[in-house]
Amino acid sequence: MASTLPWELLHTFLGVLREGSLSGAARVLGLTQPTVGRHVAALEHALGQSLFTRSSTGLLATEAALALRGHAEQMESAAAALQRAATASGGEVRGTVRVTASEIIGVEVLAGVFAGLRQRHPGLVLELVLSNQLQDLLHREADIAVRMTPPQQGQLIARRIGSIELGLHARPDYLDRHGRPATLAELRGHALIGFDAVTPFIRAGSGRLGGIGRDSFALRCDSDLAQLALVRAGAGIGICQAVLGRREPLLERVLADQFAWPLETWVAMHEDLRQNMPCRVVFDALAEGLSTHVDA
């Protein structure tokens, strides 16, 4: 095997792996199909293993390809981080910063923060990854993360913002039709909006609802944005941030004295970015914007 593998071969490999065909990868990567085929063949030759087999539906990854995927994706993240760092130069705040946050935080809070940043620093390019999955800052999948749990990785700079409280909410007209529950037990008689897949984070919060879980939900979705939209539409009772509920004239909090779920909120970035001016500017702006949101 070659001592070093050209990144372009691995980049093409990831494209084929994700698209399932040479033509699909060529379209996404901006290459010709023969070029994609040559890259795959060159990588297979360098590794001495087959990476794909043909099927009626396209190309199927071999076990060797699946084993290689994680390493190639780490290289992809590192290459993207290198490119972002390379664009950060000069006295002007200029460069690309990649931020990851949950859906609700990204849409309801960070959109405004990003708008302000771009007005003050038009040389900034901001990438926003909305996901409830924790992106790995050590592998530079993102530069900065907004997290609702304390960061556990030691090589991170982290700032605690405060606590964002979650509460049960519904539209008043829904409650007028179906009644206002007086206890957590009475929630079982309502149309409840909640999660579909059970995660450790969800399990930790379910105990606060007196044992109410997935089987009790009339509407199930793992998108926080979709759940909030259902609550706003009057479909039932669901969980949303108390600060958002206070801003919404069409939302009413339910059982505030019996259900409150505080989430510690942090902003974190890799310590290697301490001297990166664009990252520092974005980090401080996120901390300020989130602090305003928490205190509202």
C-alpha positions as CSV (number, residue, x, y, z in Angstrom):
1,M,0.0,0.0,0.0
2,A,1.2,3.5,-0.7
3,S,2.7,5.3,2.3
4,T,0.3,8.3,1.7
5,L,-3.1,8.3,0.1
6,P,-4.0,11.4,-1.9
7,W,-6.9,13.3,-0.3
8,E,-8.7,13.6,-3.6
9,L,-9.1,9.8,-3.8
10,L,-10.6,9.6,-0.3
11,H,-12.8,12.6,-1.1
12,T,-14.2,10.9,-4.2
13,F,-14.5,7.6,-2.2
14,L,-16.8,9.4,0.3
15,G,-18.9,10.8,-2.5
16,V,-19.4,7.4,-4.0
17,L,-20.2,5.9,-0.6
18,R,-22.8,8.6,0.1
19,E,-24.4,8.7,-3.4
20,G,-24.2,4.9,-4.1
21,S,-23.1,5.4,-7.7
22,L,-20.3,6.8,-9.8
23,S,-22.7,9.1,-11.7
24,G,-24.2,10.5,-8.4
25,A,-20.8,11.1,-6.9
26,A,-19.7,12.8,-10.2
27,R,-22.7,15.1,-10.1
28,V,-22.1,16.1,-6.4
29,L,-18.3,16.5,-6.7
30,G,-18.3,18.3,-10.0
31,L,-16.2,15.6,-11.7
32,T,-16.8,13.4,-14.7
33,Q,-17.9,9.9,-14.2
34,P,-14.8,8.4,-15.7
35,T,-12.7,10.5,-13.3
36,V,-14.7,9.2,-10.3
37,G,-14.2,5.6,-11.6
38,R,-10.4,6.2,-11.9
39,H,-10.2,7.6,-8.4
40,V,-12.0,4.6,-6.9
41,A,-9.8,2.2,-8.9
42,A,-6.7,4.0,-7.8
43,L,-7.7,3.8,-4.2
44,E,-8.6,0.2,-4.4
45,H,-5.2,-0.5,-6.0
46,A,-3.4,1.4,-3.2
47,L,-5.3,-0.4,-0.5
48,G,-5.2,-3.8,-2.2
49,Q,-8.9,-4.3,-1.5
50,S,-12.2,-3.9,-3.3
51,L,-14.3,-1.1,-1.9
52,F,-17.5,-1.5,-3.9
53,T,-19.5,-4.3,-5.5
54,R,-22.1,-3.7,-8.3
55,S,-25.8,-4.5,-7.7
56,S,-29.0,-3.8,-9.5
57,T,-29.5,-0.7,-7.4
58,G,-26.0,0.7,-7.7
59,L,-22.7,0.3,-5.9
60,L,-22.7,-1.5,-2.5
61,A,-19.9,-0.7,0.0
62,T,-17.8,-3.7,1.1
63,E,-16.7,-4.3,4.7
64,A,-13.4,-2.7,3.9
65,A,-15.1,0.5,2.6
66,L,-17.3,0.7,5.7
67,A,-14.2,0.3,7.9
68,L,-12.5,3.1,6.0
69,R,-15.5,5.5,6.2
70,G,-14.9,6.9,9.7
71,H,-11.3,7.6,9.0
72,A,-12.1,9.3,5.7
73,E,-14.7,11.5,7.4
74,Q,-12.2,12.6,10.0
75,M,-9.9,13.6,7.2
76,E,-12.7,15.5,5.5
77,S,-13.5,17.4,8.7
78,A,-9.8,18.2,9.2
79,A,-9.5,19.4,5.6
80,A,-12.6,21.6,6.0
81,A,-11.2,23.0,9.3
82,L,-7.8,23.7,7.6
83,Q,-9.6,25.6,4.8
84,R,-11.6,27.6,7.3
85,A,-8.4,28.5,9.2
86,A,-6.6,29.5,6.1
87,T,-9.2,32.1,5.2
88,A,-8.8,33.8,8.6
89,S,-6.1,36.4,8.0
90,G,-5.4,40.1,8.2
91,G,-6.8,42.8,10.5
92,E,-10.4,42.4,9.2
93,V,-12.5,39.7,10.8
94,R,-12.7,37.4,7.8
95,G,-13.0,33.7,7.4
96,T,-15.3,30.8,7.8
97,V,-16.6,29.6,11.1
98,R,-18.7,26.4,11.5
99,V,-21.2,26.3,14.4
100,T,-23.4,23.5,15.6
101,A,-26.5,23.8,17.7
102,S,-29.8,22.2,18.3
103,E,-32.6,22.9,15.9
104,I,-34.5,25.2,18.3
105,I,-31.5,27.2,19.4
106,G,-30.3,27.5,15.8
107,V,-33.6,28.8,14.4
108,E,-35.0,30.7,17.4
109,V,-31.8,32.3,18.7
110,L,-28.7,31.9,16.4
111,A,-30.4,33.2,13.3
112,G,-30.6,36.7,14.9
113,V,-27.0,36.4,16.2
114,F,-25.7,35.4,12.8
115,A,-27.6,38.4,11.1
116,G,-25.9,40.8,13.6
117,L,-22.5,39.2,13.0
118,R,-22.7,39.6,9.3
119,Q,-23.7,43.2,9.6
120,R,-20.7,43.9,11.7
121,H,-18.3,41.7,9.9
122,P,-19.3,41.2,6.3
123,G,-16.1,39.2,5.7
124,L,-17.4,36.3,7.9
125,V,-18.8,33.2,6.3
126,L,-20.9,31.3,8.8
127,E,-21.9,27.7,8.6
128,L,-24.7,26.5,10.8
129,V,-25.2,22.7,11.5
130,L,-28.5,22.1,13.1
131,S,-28.5,18.7,14.9
132,N,-29.4,17.3,18.3
133,Q,-26.4,15.0,17.9
134,L,-23.1,16.2,19.5
135,Q,-20.6,17.1,16.8
136,D,-17.0,16.3,17.8
137,L,-15.0,19.5,18.3
138,L,-11.8,17.6,18.9
139,H,-12.0,16.1,15.3
140,R,-13.1,19.6,14.1
141,E,-16.5,18.5,12.8
142,A,-17.4,22.0,13.9
143,D,-15.4,25.0,15.3
144,I,-18.0,26.0,17.9
145,A,-20.8,24.1,19.6
146,V,-23.8,25.3,21.6
147,R,-24.5,22.4,24.0
148,M,-27.2,21.7,26.5
149,T,-25.0,19.5,28.6
150,P,-21.6,20.3,30.1
151,P,-18.7,19.6,27.7
152,Q,-16.8,16.5,28.8
153,Q,-13.7,16.8,26.5
154,G,-10.7,18.3,28.2
155,Q,-9.2,20.2,25.2
156,L,-12.2,22.5,24.9
157,I,-12.7,26.1,25.9
158,A,-16.2,26.2,27.4
159,R,-18.3,29.0,28.8
160,R,-21.5,28.3,30.8
161,I,-24.3,30.6,29.7
162,G,-27.0,29.7,32.2
163,S,-30.1,27.5,32.4
164,I,-32.8,27.3,29.8
165,E,-36.0,25.9,31.3
166,L,-38.3,23.6,29.4
167,G,-42.0,23.5,30.2
168,L,-45.3,22.0,28.9
169,H,-47.2,24.3,26.6
170,A,-50.4,24.3,24.5
171,R,-52.6,26.8,22.7
172,P,-55.3,28.2,24.8
173,D,-58.0,27.2,22.3
174,Y,-56.8,23.6,22.6
175,L,-57.1,23.8,26.4
176,D,-60.5,25.5,26.1
177,R,-61.7,22.5,24.1
178,H,-60.1,19.7,26.1
179,G,-59.6,21.1,29.6
180,R,-56.6,22.2,31.5
181,P,-54.9,19.3,33.3
182,A,-54.4,19.8,37.0
183,T,-51.9,17.0,37.5
184,L,-49.3,15.1,35.5
185,A,-51.6,12.1,35.6
186,E,-54.3,14.0,33.8
187,L,-51.9,14.5,30.8
188,R,-52.7,11.0,29.7
189,G,-56.2,12.1,28.7
190,H,-54.7,14.7,26.3
191,A,-53.1,14.7,22.8
192,L,-49.4,14.7,23.8
193,I,-46.7,15.7,21.4
194,G,-43.3,14.0,21.9
195,F,-40.3,12.1,20.6
196,D,-40.2,8.9,18.5
197,A,-36.7,7.5,19.1
198,V,-35.6,7.0,22.7
199,T,-32.2,8.4,23.6
200,P,-30.3,8.7,26.9
201,F,-31.2,12.4,26.9
202,I,-34.9,11.6,26.4
203,R,-34.8,8.9,29.1
204,A,-33.3,11.4,31.6
205,G,-36.2,13.8,31.0
206,S,-39.0,11.2,30.8
207,G,-38.8,10.6,34.5
208,R,-39.8,14.2,35.1
209,L,-43.2,13.5,33.4
210,G,-44.2,10.8,35.9
211,G,-43.5,7.9,33.7
212,I,-45.2,9.3,30.6
213,G,-43.2,8.1,27.5
214,R,-43.4,7.3,23.9
215,D,-46.4,5.1,24.0
216,S,-48.4,8.0,25.5
217,F,-47.7,10.4,22.6
218,A,-50.5,10.9,20.0
219,L,-48.0,12.8,17.8
220,R,-44.4,11.6,17.6
221,C,-41.5,13.3,15.9
222,D,-37.7,13.6,16.7
223,S,-37.5,17.1,15.3
224,D,-37.8,19.8,18.0
225,L,-38.9,22.3,15.3
226,A,-41.7,20.0,14.2
227,Q,-42.9,19.4,17.8
228,L,-42.9,23.2,18.4
229,A,-44.9,23.7,15.1
230,L,-47.4,21.1,16.3
231,V,-47.8,22.9,19.6
232,R,-48.2,26.2,17.9
233,A,-50.8,24.7,15.5
234,G,-53.0,23.6,18.5
235,A,-52.5,19.9,17.9
236,G,-51.9,19.2,21.6
237,I,-49.6,19.6,24.6
238,G,-45.9,19.5,24.1
239,I,-42.6,20.7,25.5
240,C,-40.9,23.9,24.5
241,Q,-38.6,26.5,26.1
242,A,-40.3,28.6,28.7
243,V,-38.7,31.7,27.3
244,L,-40.2,31.0,23.9
245,G,-43.6,30.3,25.5
246,R,-43.6,33.6,27.2
247,R,-43.0,35.4,23.9
248,E,-45.9,33.6,22.2
249,P,-49.3,35.1,22.8
250,L,-50.9,31.9,21.4
251,L,-49.1,29.6,23.9
252,E,-50.1,28.9,27.5
253,R,-47.9,27.1,29.9
254,V,-49.4,24.0,31.5
255,L,-48.5,22.5,35.0
256,A,-45.7,25.0,35.5
257,D,-45.5,24.1,39.2
258,Q,-45.2,20.4,38.4
259,F,-43.0,20.2,35.4
260,A,-39.9,22.2,34.8
261,W,-36.7,20.8,33.1
262,P,-33.7,23.1,33.3
263,L,-31.0,22.6,30.7
264,E,-27.5,23.9,31.3
265,T,-26.4,25.8,28.3
266,W,-22.7,26.1,27.2
267,V,-20.7,27.4,24.3
268,A,-17.6,25.5,23.5
269,M,-14.7,25.4,21.0
270,H,-11.4,23.7,20.6
271,E,-8.6,25.3,22.6
272,D,-6.4,25.5,19.4
273,L,-8.8,28.1,18.1
274,R,-8.1,30.5,21.0
275,Q,-6.0,32.7,18.8
276,N,-8.3,32.4,15.7
277,M,-9.9,35.9,15.5
278,P,-13.1,34.9,13.5
279,C,-13.8,32.0,16.0
280,R,-13.2,34.3,19.0
281,V,-15.6,36.9,17.6
282,V,-18.3,34.3,16.8
283,F,-17.8,32.6,20.2
284,D,-18.3,35.9,22.1
285,A,-21.3,36.9,20.0
286,L,-22.9,33.5,20.6
287,A,-22.3,33.8,24.3
288,E,-23.8,37.3,24.4
289,G,-26.8,36.3,22.3
290,L,-27.5,33.2,24.3
291,S,-27.2,35.1,27.6
292,T,-29.8,37.6,26.4
293,H,-32.1,34.7,25.4
294,V,-31.6,33.0,28.8
295,D,-32.4,36.1,30.8
296,A,-35.4,37.1,28.7
